C-alpha cells in the first residue's frame, strides 16, 4: 500500500543555517526512526505555497498514525517550528488506478500536481477518464503519470493527480499535446470541481544539507 504524508512550510531565512543543521542532523534521522520514508523534497515554483514541500511515505496508515501521535514526532515538530512558519500537513492513499508500484525517491525531476474534487454523480465517468489518460501517457515519452492519490485529510482537494517531468519545458509540450488538451477540457468541464495545480522542482540529493531549502 502506498501512503503519502506531505508536510509543507516556509523557512525563516534568518534562521536558515540552524534550520539546515536541524533537518539533516535531527529531523531526518528522527522521522526515519519512526518508520517513515523520505521520498521527496520540492520547491513550489508555480502555484500556492507554502514554498517548501517535504514528502514522506509509509507501508500503512497505521505506521503514519502511530508516528504522528508519538512524543518523538511531537518533539521534532516543536523544534522545527523555531525555524519555519505556515506548516501544513496532508495524508493520502494511492487509489491503485494509475500505479501499484512502490512509491520511491525521484531526484532531478519536476512535478505538475493537480488537485480537485470529483463530482459525485460522475465517479464512473471519472474512472474512465483516468483509464484514457493512462493510455494516452503511455504513448508520450517525456511525461510520467506517476500516481493518483485519494487525500484523506489536509489536501487541496479530494484527489491529487501527480505527473513527473525531467525538464520543465516538457510541461509546455504536454500543454500543446492535442489529445491531452481534449482530455483536460473534458475533465474540467464535466467531471471535477475545485481544481488547482502546482509546478514544483525537486531539491538536491537527500544526503546533502540543502535538500529542502533554496
C-alpha positions in Angstrom: 0.0 0.0 0.0 1.3 3.5 -0.9 0.7 6.1 1.7 1.6 9.8 1.1 2.4 12.1 4.0 3.2 15.6 2.9 4.5 18.4 5.1 4.8 22.0 3.8 6.3 25.1 5.3 8.1 28.4 4.7 11.7 28.6 6.0 12.7 31.6 8.2 15.7 32.8 6.2 17.2 34.5 9.2 17.5 31.0 10.8 18.4 29.1 7.7 21.8 27.8 8.9 20.3 26.4 12.1 17.3 25.0 10.2 19.6 23.1 7.8 21.6 21.6 10.7 18.4 20.6 12.5 16.9 19.0 9.3 19.9 16.9 8.5 21.2 16.0 12.0 17.9 15.5 13.8 14.8 15.7 11.8 15.7 13.2 9.1 17.0 10.5 11.5 14.0 11.1 13.7 11.3 10.5 11.2 13.1 7.5 9.7 13.4 6.0 13.2 9.6 6.3 13.4 9.1 4.2 10.3 8.6 6.9 7.8 10.4 7.0 4.5 11.8 10.2 2.9 10.6 10.1 -0.7 10.8 13.7 -1.9 11.7 17.3 -1.3 10.4 20.1 -3.6 10.2 23.9 -4.0 6.9 25.3 -5.3 7.7 27.3 -8.5 4.1 28.0 -9.7 1.1 27.8 -7.5 0.1 28.4 -3.9 2.5 27.9 -1.1 3.9 27.2 1.4 7.1 27.1 -0.7 8.9 24.1 0.8 7.4 20.6 0.4 8.7 17.5 2.2 7.2 14.2 1.1 7.2 11.1 3.4 5.7 7.7 2.8 5.0 4.6 4.8 3.8 1.0 4.4 0.5 1.6 6.1 -1.8 4.2 7.6 -1.2 2.6 11.0 2.6 3.5 10.7 1.8 7.1 9.9 -0.8 7.4 12.6 1.4 5.9 15.2 4.3 8.1 14.2 2.5 11.5 14.2 0.9 10.9 17.6 4.2 9.8 19.2 6.0 12.0 21.7 9.1 11.8 19.5 7.3 13.3 16.5 5.7 16.0 18.5 9.1 16.9 19.9 10.6 17.1 16.4 7.7 19.2 15.2 8.0 21.6 18.1 11.7 22.1 17.4 11.0 22.5 13.7 8.6 25.3 14.5 11.5 27.5 15.7 12.8 27.7 12.1 9.7 27.7 9.9 6.2 29.2 9.6 2.9 28.2 7.9 3.4 24.5 8.5 0.7 22.3 6.8 0.3 18.6 6.6 -1.8 16.2 4.5 -2.3 12.5 4.2 -3.3 10.5 1.1 -3.6 6.9 -0.1 -2.9 5.6 -3.6 -6.1 4.7 -5.5 -4.1 2.0 -7.4 -5.7 3.1 -10.7 -2.5 4.7 -12.0 0.2 2.6 -10.4 0.6 -0.1 -7.8 4.4 0.2 -7.8 6.2 1.2 -4.6 6.4 5.0 -4.3 10.1 5.9 -4.2 12.5 8.8 -4.3 12.7 10.7 -7.6 15.6 13.1 -7.9 16.2 15.8 -10.5 12.5 16.0 -11.6 9.7 18.5 -11.9 6.2 17.8 -10.7 2.9 19.1 -12.1 0.4 18.2 -9.4 -3.4 18.6 -10.0 -5.8 18.9 -7.1 -9.6 18.6 -7.4 -12.9 17.1 -6.3 -14.8 14.6 -8.4 -18.5 15.3 -8.9 -20.4 12.6 -7.0 -22.6 11.7 -10.0 -19.6 11.4 -12.3 -17.5 8.8 -10.4 -17.7 6.2 -13.2 -17.0 8.7 -15.9 -14.0 9.9 -14.0 -12.6 6.4 -13.7 -12.9 6.1 -17.4 -11.1 9.4 -17.8 -8.2 8.1 -15.7 -8.0 5.0 -17.9 -7.9 7.1 -21.0 -5.3 9.4 -19.6 -3.1 6.4 -18.6 -3.3 5.1 -22.1 -2.5 8.4 -23.6 0.5 9.0 -21.4 1.8 5.6 -22.3 2.4 7.0 -25.8 4.3 10.1 -24.6 7.9 9.7 -23.7 8.5 12.9 -21.8 6.0 12.7 -19.0 5.1 10.0 -16.4 1.7 9.8 -14.9 3.1 8.9 -11.5 0.3 8.4 -9.1 -3.3 9.2 -8.2 -3.9 9.9 -4.5 -7.1 10.0 -2.6 -6.5 12.6 0.1 -7.8 11.6 3.5 -7.2 15.0 5.1 -5.4 18.3 4.6 -5.4 18.1 0.8 -6.2 20.9 -1.6 -8.9 18.6 -3.0 -10.2 15.1 -2.5 -7.7 13.9 -5.2 -4.2 14.6 -6.2 -3.0 13.5 -9.7 0.8 13.6 -9.9 2.7 14.0 -13.1 6.5 13.9 -13.4 8.9 15.5 -15.9 12.6 15.6 -16.3 12.5 19.1 -17.9 10.1 21.9 -17.2 9.9 22.6 -20.9 8.1 19.3 -21.3 5.2 20.7 -19.3 4.7 23.2 -22.0 5.0 20.4 -24.6 2.2 18.5 -22.8 0.0 21.5 -22.8 0.4 21.6 -26.6 -0.5 17.9 -27.0 -3.9 17.8 -28.7 -5.0 14.5 -27.0 -4.1 15.8 -23.6 -5.9 19.1 -24.2 -9.1 17.3 -25.2 -9.0 15.1 -22.1 -8.2 18.1 -19.9 -11.1 20.1 -21.3 -13.4 17.1 -20.7 -12.4 16.5 -17.1 -12.5 20.2 -16.1 -15.8 20.9 -17.8 -17.8 17.8 -16.8 -16.2 15.7 -14.1 -14.4 17.7 -11.5 -14.6 20.9 -9.4 -12.4 22.9 -7.1 -9.4 22.5 -9.4 -6.0 23.9 -8.8 -2.4 22.9 -9.7 1.2 23.5 -8.7 4.5 23.1 -10.5 7.4 22.0 -8.2 11.0 21.2 -8.8 12.9 18.7 -6.7 15.7 19.5 -4.4 19.2 18.3 -4.5 20.2 14.8 -3.4 18.8 13.9 0.0 22.2 13.3 1.6 23.1 17.0 1.1 22.2 19.6 3.7 20.4 21.9 1.2 17.9 19.3 0.0 14.9 21.2 1.5 15.7 24.9 1.1 16.6 27.3 -1.7 
